[in-house]
Amino acid sequence: MRPNYQKLTRLLGETRVLINEPLSKYSSFRIGGPADLFFRAKTSADLIAAVLGASSLGIPFFVVGGCTNLLISDKGFCGLIIKNDTSQIKFAGAQGDKKVRTVYLQVESGVGINRLVRFCLDQGYCGIQAFMGQPGTVGGAVWINAHNISKGQFFGEKIISAKLIDHHGKEKEVSNKYFHFAYDYSICQKTKEVVVSVVLALQIGDKKTLWKEATNVLKYRQQTQPQGKYSSGCTFRNIEKSDAVRLATPEFTRSAGYLLESVGLKGYKVGSVQFSEAHANFIVHQGEGTASDVLKLISLAKEKVRRTYGVDLKEEIVLVGEF
């Protein structure tokens, strides 16, 4: 083992750092080679220590949560993978009267979105029920500004403030404006800062009504997205509004899935992976897929859509490791 790997292992705990850990078993895609080092951060202190330790020793690292929206290289990751398993949801205050009341929750970035939604529904907190059934964690939702386009809602809209750490382990508190939230974007994609926790602002609502709304969202998701197969979510970001207008898509839809289907890629297969027959913007497989085959599908799709429509599709999934 490399000397700096040995130092990091001793720093984080020799029984807690796994060597050559297969990443495919954590990924929602079930694709990916091994990580040189793998560490579960169970607390915010763990997360900060891992980032600081790896940075100080010159070891490349990458933080994952639910391992969704990722395509991990068949070669794995040369460095440290930090699995963010922080899990605290804490009441952080309230304001307003009984009729209009805002509650604040401090939520660690490793908390699963689905768990957070269900917690809020049980408490009668209104504001994020449109995210019922979404995979991934709070940290990932901040990074990509998770959304429910059909409901016109973005996760970033609910954030009041957040605690971040940079790649040198330095902590800072920031407000919502810091993130420059946009469609599929937050400033973290540029700065590579790691979200430790966020404070959300929610309202008091009727539990029965909230559960009904959330259940309808879940049913719609199940009806329109592939089920029972491994996937990493949407492969490409939706197109720009200007492109939708130029192409006169039906109702000026910005759906990347529409373009993929229109060029004949729905159900198209390379190796053991294919564009889903349920939703063309999802690449799926049943356990035998490889990252290299996924990349072939992505390249084919970008080339066909560019040639047919003059549109450059941009990936929503994030590549991790050496490609």
N, C-alpha and C positions, 0 to 999 in steps of 0.2 A: 504494500500500500504506500502511496506517495506520502512523504513527510507531512505536508500540509493537511492531507486527509486524516492522518493519524492525530494531528493536533486538534482538528475540528471534532473528531470522534470523541476524544477525551473531554473536550470542552462541553459537548452536548450530552455526553453520557454514552459509554460504550455499548450498553445494552439497549439504547434507544435509537442508534443509528444503524440502519440496515445497509448491507453491502450488495451491489449488483441486484437491486430489487426490481423485478419486472413491473413496468408501469402499465402494461395492458390491463392488469386486473383492477386498476383504479379508474381507468378512463371509461367514460360512457361509450366510447367508440370500440373499446376492447382491442385497441391497437397500440403498439409501442414497445420498444426494447427496454433494457434495464437502465436504471439510474446508478451511477457510480456510488452515490450516497443518498439515503432516503431518511427523512426525519419527520415525525409527526409533532407538530406544535399544538399542544393541548391547551395552552394558555397564551395570553398576549405576551407575557414575559418570555415564553418559549419562542414565539414568533420573532420577537425583537432580538433575542439572543442568537437565533439561527442566522438571521440576516446580518447582524453585526459580526458574528464569528466568521461566516463565509467571506464577507467583504474584507475583513482585516487580514485574512489568510490568502486572498487572491483567488478564491474558489468560485467559479461561476455557479449561480443558483437561480432557481425559478420556483415561485410560489404557486401552488395549485390548491383549489378548493374542492369543488365537486367533480373536477376533471371533465367538465362539459365544454363544448366549443373549442376543443383542443384536438390537434392532430400531432401525435407524438411520433417522432422518427422511429423507423424500424431499428436504427442503431442505438436508440435510447438517448440518454442525456449524460454528457460528460461534466460532472460536477454534482451539486447538491439539489435534490428536489425537496422542497419544504411542503408537506401536506398540512394545510391550515385546518386544524380541527378545533379551533376555538369555538365556544358554544354559548356564551353568556348573553342573555336578554335581560335587561334591567330597566325598571321604571325610573325615569329621570326627571319627572315633574309634570305639572299640568297648569293650565291657566284658562280663564274664562268662566262663565256662569254655567248653570245646569243645562241650559238650552243649547249654547254654543261653547263647547269645551274642547280644547286642544290638549292632547297628552303627548309626552315625549318619551321615546324609548332609546336607550343606549344599547346598541347591538354590535357584538363582535363580528368580525368579517368572515369567520368560518361558519357562521350559522347558515343552515340551508334555507333557501328562499321559501320552500314549501313548508318547512317547520315554522318559519316566522309568520307566514300568512295564517296558518292554522292557529298559532298562538294568539294573533290579533283577533281572529274571528271569535275565539273562545272568550276573549276579554271584551268583545264588542267594540274594537277599535277599527275605524273605517279609514280606508285610503290605499290599501295594497291588495284588496281582494281580487283585482284583475290579474294578479300574478300567480294565482292558484295553479299548481301543476307545473310551474316552471322549474327546470332543474338548476343546479348550480348553487352558489352561495352568495352572501351579501357582497363579499369582496369582488367576485366576478360581475355581479349586477352593477356595482359602481364602475368598474373598469370599462364595461361596454355600454353603460346606461341602459340596462335591460328595459324592455318595453312590451306592451301589448298594443300593437298597432290598431287592431280592430276597435279597441276602447280608447285609443288616443292617449294612453298613459305611459309615462316614463318613470323608472325607479328614482332617478336623480331628482325629480320634482319633490320628493318627500324628505330629502336630506337637508338638515339644518346645518350640521357641522360634521367634521370627521377628524380622526387622528390618523396620521400617516407616518411612515418611516421611509427614508430614502435608502439607496443602496449602500450607504455607509452606516446605516443604523441610527441616523439622527431622526428624532421624533419632532413632529410639529402638529399644531391644531389649525385647521383651515375651515372656512365657511363654504357654503354651497357654491358661491360665485367662483371660487378657486378652480373648480373642476371644468368650467367651460362646457358643460354638458350639451351634447347635440345627438343626433341620430347615430347610434352605435359608437358613440365617442365620449370619452372623458380625458382630461389632461394626463391622467395616469398612463395612458398609452404612449405619451411622449416622454414624461419624466421617469417612468418605470418605478414610481413610488408604490409602496405596498400599503394597502388600507388595513389598519388595525381595528378600528371600530367606527361606527357612525351614530349620529343622533337623528332619529326620524320624528317628524311632526305628523300626528294622526288625529282624527276626530272621533268623538263618541257616536256610535250608531246603534241600530237595532240588530241584535245578534241573528235573529231569524232571517231578516232581510239580507244581511251580509252573507250568511251561509248560502242562501239561495243564489245570490249573484255569483259567488265563488264557484258553486257547483255547476252553474251554467257555463262559466268560463272553462272549467275542467272538461265538461262534456264536449264543448266546441273544439277544444284542443285535441281530445281523443278522436273526434270525428274527422279532423282535417290533417292530422299528422300521423306518420307511420307508427305502428305499435308492434311490439314483439320482436323488434330487430335492433341491433346495435347501431347507434348513430351519434353524431356530434352536434345535432341541431342543424340550423340553417347553414348551408355552405357559403352562400354569397349574401352580401348586403343588398337591400333593395336599391333600385336605380334612382337617379336624381329625378326630381319632378320635371325639370326641363326636358329630359330624355323621354319621359312618359308622354309629355305634350307633343314633342316632335314626332314620336312614333305613333301617336293616337292610339295608345293601348286602350282596351275596353275600360270605360269609366276612368281613363287615365291612370290605371293601376301602376304602381311602382314596383310590383312584385317581380323579383328575380325569377321566382318559380314559373311565372307566366312565360317569360322569355325562354327559359330552358325547355319548357314543354313545347313551345311553338317551334323550336328548332329540332324537335324530335328526340330529345334526350330523356324524357320521362321513361323510366324503366331500363335505360341503356346501361350496359354492364361491361366492366373491365375486370378480368380476373374474378374475384369473389365479391367485389363491391359494385354497387349500382345506384343510379339515381332512383329514388323511391317511386313506386307506381302510385303511391298515395299522395305524395307531395314532391314535385320535381326538384325542389331546392334542398332536399335531404339526401345525403349519401348514406346507404345502409348496407349491412351485411349480417350474416348469422354466425360469425365467429371465426371465419377463415381469411378475413381481409388483411391487407397490408397497407402501410402508409404510402408505399411507392405506387400502388394501384390507385389509391385515392388521388394522389397527385396527377396521375395520368387522366383521370376523369375531370379534375379541375382544369387542367391545361386544355383538354378537348373542349370543355364547355366555354371557356373564355375565348378560345379561337373561333368557335362556331358563332357565338353571340356577337363578337366583334365583326366578323365577316358579314353576318346577316344584317345587323342593326347599327353597326358603328358605335357600340356601347362597350366600354371596358368594365367588366364585372370585377368587383373587389371582394376578396374573401372576408367572411365574418369569422370563420374559424382561425385560430392562432396556431402557427407552426412552432413546435417545441423540439429542440435538438438539432442534429446535423442532417441537412437535406442536400 
